[in-house]
């Protein structure tokens, strides 16, 4: 009851509603096309992908945007650039914000960025980290 199990074909709106309801996200293996960012603005949210769950932003969207909040855990995702150029595929925090998160940092582990893997892809930035104290491991 604490996780929303995301399956291929689930819209970004539905995923974002689950997060707003206080649920963590568990992405099953597959490819997820999103037309807007998956927004994680709730502290201590877990976003976990299984079997290289792949998020592809369509129309130049950012695939995953994490707010400048404490303790978000993102792991096990492949973010694959779409055919329309995105400014960034993954964003963490807000530019210019310097909130101290040392006591409960956000972490990204085993989050992979791919541009031009399964098909043509375009982005200016794979991952943009604006949130202080973010832990990045094996990306």
Beta strands, then each sheet from edge to edge (+ up, - down):
strand 1: 3-6
strand 2: 24-27
strand 3: 31-34
strand 4: 38-40
strand 5: 46-57
strand 6: 64-66
strand 7: 73-80
strand 8: 86-92
strand 9: 107-114
strand 10: 123-129
strand 11: 135-137
sheet 1: 1+ 2+ 5+ 3+
sheet 2: 1+ 2+ 5+ 7+ 9+ 11+
sheet 3: 4+ 6+ 8+ 10+
end
